[in-house]
Amino acid sequence: MIDPATAAPGPVAAEIERLLVAALAPTRLAVIDDSAKHRGHAGHDPRGESHFTVDVEATAFAGLNRVARQRLVNRALADLLAERVHALAIRASAPGE
């Protein structure tokens, strides 16, 4: 489920995937490491894996607005967001949208 453009996902990307699968049972999930685009910017971590986009589709999002969907994702990733991930872009949808 890791973004196919990323041949070997790093440990943070793999943990994001694991946590989202456990919390949301997504029907589609892409975890995209955007860290290289932010090299030299505030929040860039020289270890890498600091900026991500997640594109997630899950039935858990049905009937929820954008903010409620993002809160579900943020709750699932709370520890990583507090300790390791500087920025997270979220595209969340329900099946059929």
C-alpha positions, 0 to 999 in steps of 0.5 A: 500500500506504500506509494509505488513511486517509492521503491523501498519505504522508510520506517516512518512511512511503513509505520504510517501505513501500519497505523492507518491500516489498523485504525481505518481498514482503508480500501486504498492507501498511498503514503508519499514521502515528500521530505526531499521537496522540503530540504533546507526548509523549516521543519526539515529533518536531516534523517529524512521522512519528515513530510508526508502526503497520505491518500486514504479511502475508507468506509470510516469516512462515510458521512463525515466532513473533511475536518472530521476525516482529517481528525480521524487520520491525525488521531491514528498518527498522533504519536508520530505527528508529535515526535517525528512527522513535521508535516502531513497532507491528507486526502481522505475519501469514502469509497465511491466518492 
